[in-house]
Amino acid sequence: MSEPIAPAEAASLLRTARLERRTLDPLTDTWTDLDEAWGYAVQAIDRDERTTAGDALVGAKLGLTSAAKQERMHVDRPIVGFLTASMQVHPRELGKTLADWAQPRIEPEIAFVTACDIARALDDDEVAGAVASVGVAAEIIDSRWTGYRFRLPDVVADNTSAAGFLLGTDPVSLQEAGDLADLRCTVTVDGALVHEATGAAILGHPLRALRLLSEHLERHGRTLPAGSLVLAGALTDAVPLTAGHDYRFAIDGLGTIMVPTHPASKA
């Protein structure tokens, strides 16, 4: 077997595909020995290239935090990616930007804003204190891998398919939100309910996503500054994101995001 593709070469390949809005066959089809560490090395190059070019790092995201989704995507553990300022999209502007992506989907998220710097693993008693506020969000995913067919190293290298995010208004404190595991989430498309779940879909409790992220940061020697955004992972399956539809993401106690994707939609 040939030598594994170098992380820098893979990052360049992914960057070009993203800019050209096209998809690729998974690199693990050719190099079966690629591993999770390789994927995070590729992701780190991508992150550093974006920030060097002036795109501010604003937070982190968890992916594949539900056992059901791990099974469907053939990945056996949660993964971590990064968020930059250019990835934020206003809900009513989304219809104008659909051409920016190759195979976009959208999914509901719980979003935390951190109350302190996080650089080490937090225990269960510390996690809640690291949260300044919590709210509803939606994540746009757009895998570089054709048909969302990938293995763990591929999806990690591709920044966990992260393409964009939308935030609800008026986040609340954890005390105001109540037990996040019990909060009901609904996804409707053109008024029809297509998915529903509770916060427990995220690792049994959404705060566990923040603990997992803190462990990841310690392992990789990185710090997430206070005031950072953290997307805890999708509560339901993603739905295809196409023009001409009205999407609604609601989480009890956290609010609602309305997303019309008509090209003429205006803020």
Disulfide bonds with the S-S distance in Angstrom:
none
